Amino acid sequence: MITVFSGGTGTPKLLQGIKRVIPEDELNIVVNTLENNFFSGVYVSADIDTVLYTMCDLINEETWYGRKDDTFTTHETLAELGLEETLRIGDKDRALKIQKTLLLDEFSLTDAVRIQKNNMGIKANILPMSNEQSNVTIDTDMGTMGFHEFLISHQSKPLVKDIIYESVTPTNEVLCAIEESDQVIIGPSNPITSINPILIMPGIRDLLKKTYTTSVSPIIGEDAVSGPAAKFMKAKNVEVSPLGIAKFYEEFLDHYIINTTDNKYKNSIKEFIPEVSVENIIFKTLQDKINLAQKILGV
């Protein structure tokens, strides 16, 4: 079994390659839930839904959020009625969120996602990192705000001073998935708000120390592959470079993959990470994603 730690942008692109290299039923995907919250009366688990859509080939690859070819009649009608939504939710995407909201009246988040992924024909195990609700706030030069307010309303523009969130308890399904895995892959997602919330849960780091763990750098040079990762890293005093990420994961990492343009970091990283590979980690085509998946998995 292979387990992947995922957020909602960088890692799903890698998952498109992985799902074409190994059978889906040999894949566990542990997904960040830090940003989950209610919007317009529905429960939004953005990263989980992105993974769901990615695994059944319905993801909107222009935004890496929501379904492709969706319509926005409900969103536009709400605006006409005077309700300006923080999130622009598509009609078909809203249906998935409404179902999840209703399922949560009776089931845990883990079970609700299992029901949805089965209904969508997905064979991989998609596992929310926790069934507990966590909260995240961003301390900026414009004041303290919620994650989606920072990301959407302010378009990630404010200066970030700090990111505050608390640890939650991992599910038994997550702990068992890691324990039974031959390899854990930490995808190129935001290390501060997508991956670290998984890592700080009780027991996770100890399990990773016992499992062969590979990470793909979310940083190329001194820039994030996607999203505001660099701003968040600076706020947490993590060096914005492939070397900085390697140090962040040093405690448990066995294999680290950096981009071909970052070969200058290789020798420094090899001083404390057993195996360092230099590969193309910029995904311009589906074949790029498949090639990297094959390198990671050795197939």
Secondary structure in CASP SS format (residue, H / E / C, confidence):
PFRMAT SS
TARGET T0000
AUTHOR 0000-0000-0000
METHOD secondary structure of the structure
MODEL  1
M C 1.00
I E 1.00
T E 1.00
V E 1.00
F E 1.00
S E 1.00
G C 1.00
G C 1.00
T C 1.00
G H 1.00
T H 1.00
P H 1.00
K H 1.00
L H 1.00
L H 1.00
Q H 1.00
G H 1.00
I H 1.00
K C 1.00
R C 1.00
V C 1.00
I C 1.00
P C 1.00
E H 1.00
D H 1.00
E H 1.00
L E 1.00
N E 1.00
I E 1.00
V E 1.00
V E 1.00
N C 1.00
T C 1.00
L C 1.00
E C 1.00
N C 1.00
N E 1.00
F E 1.00
F E 1.00
S C 1.00
G C 1.00
V E 1.00
Y E 1.00
V E 1.00
S C 1.00
A H 1.00
D H 1.00
I H 1.00
D H 1.00
T H 1.00
V H 1.00
L H 1.00
Y H 1.00
T H 1.00
M H 1.00
C C 1.00
D C 1.00
L C 1.00
I E 1.00
N C 1.00
E C 1.00
E C 1.00
T C 1.00
W C 1.00
Y C 1.00
G C 1.00
R E 1.00
K C 1.00
D C 1.00
D C 1.00
T C 1.00
F C 1.00
T H 1.00
T H 1.00
H H 1.00
E H 1.00
T H 1.00
L H 1.00
A H 1.00
E H 1.00
L C 1.00
G C 1.00
L C 1.00
E C 1.00
E C 1.00
T C 1.00
L C 1.00
R C 1.00
I C 1.00
G C 1.00
D H 1.00
K H 1.00
D H 1.00
R H 1.00
A H 1.00
L H 1.00
K H 1.00
I H 1.00
Q H 1.00
K H 1.00
T H 1.00
L H 1.00
L H 1.00
L C 1.00
D C 1.00
E C 1.00
F C 1.00
S C 1.00
L H 1.00
T H 1.00
D H 1.00
A H 1.00
V H 1.00
R H 1.00
I H 1.00
Q H 1.00
K H 1.00
N H 1.00
N H 1.00
M C 1.00
G C 1.00
I C 1.00
K C 1.00
A C 1.00
N E 1.00
I E 1.00
L E 1.00
P E 1.00
M C 1.00
S C 1.00
N C 1.00
E C 1.00
Q C 1.00
S C 1.00
N C 1.00
V E 1.00
T E 1.00
I E 1.00
D E 1.00
T E 1.00
D C 1.00
M C 1.00
G E 1.00
T E 1.00
M E 1.00
G E 1.00
F H 1.00
H H 1.00
E H 1.00
F H 1.00
L H 1.00
I H 1.00
S H 1.00
H C 1.00
Q C 1.00
S C 1.00
K C 1.00
P C 1.00
L C 1.00
V E 1.00
K E 1.00
D E 1.00
I E 1.00
I E 1.00
Y E 1.00
E C 1.00
S C 1.00
V C 1.00
T C 1.00
P C 1.00
T C 1.00
N H 1.00
E H 1.00
V H 1.00
L H 1.00
C H 1.00
A H 1.00
I H 1.00
E H 1.00
E C 1.00
S C 1.00
D C 1.00
Q E 1.00
V E 1.00
I E 1.00
I E 1.00
G C 1.00
P C 1.00
S C 1.00
N C 1.00
P H 1.00
I H 1.00
T H 1.00
S H 1.00
I H 1.00
N H 1.00
P H 1.00
I H 1.00
L H 1.00
I C 1.00
M C 1.00
P C 1.00
G C 1.00
I H 1.00
R H 1.00
D H 1.00
L H 1.00
L H 1.00
K H 1.00
K C 1.00
T C 1.00
Y C 1.00
T E 1.00
T E 1.00
S E 1.00
V E 1.00
S C 1.00
P C 1.00
I E 1.00
I E 1.00
G C 1.00
E C 1.00
D E 1.00
A E 1.00
V C 1.00
S C 1.00
G C 1.00
P C 1.00
A H 1.00
A H 1.00
K H 1.00
F H 1.00
M H 1.00
K H 1.00
A H 1.00
K C 1.00
N C 1.00
V C 1.00
E C 1.00
V C 1.00
S C 1.00
P H 1.00
L H 1.00
G H 1.00
I H 1.00
A H 1.00
K H 1.00
F H 1.00
Y C 1.00
E C 1.00
E C 1.00
F C 1.00
L C 1.00
D C 1.00
H E 1.00
Y E 1.00
I E 1.00
I E 1.00
N E 1.00
T H 1.00
T H 1.00
D H 1.00
N H 1.00
K H 1.00
Y H 1.00
K H 1.00
N H 1.00
S H 1.00
I H 1.00
K H 1.00
E C 1.00
F C 1.00
I C 1.00
P C 1.00
E E 1.00
V E 1.00
S E 1.00
V E 1.00
E E 1.00
N C 1.00
I C 1.00
I C 1.00
F C 1.00
K C 1.00
T C 1.00
L H 1.00
Q H 1.00
D H 1.00
K H 1.00
I H 1.00
N H 1.00
L H 1.00
A H 1.00
Q H 1.00
K H 1.00
I H 1.00
L H 1.00
G C 1.00
V C 1.00
END
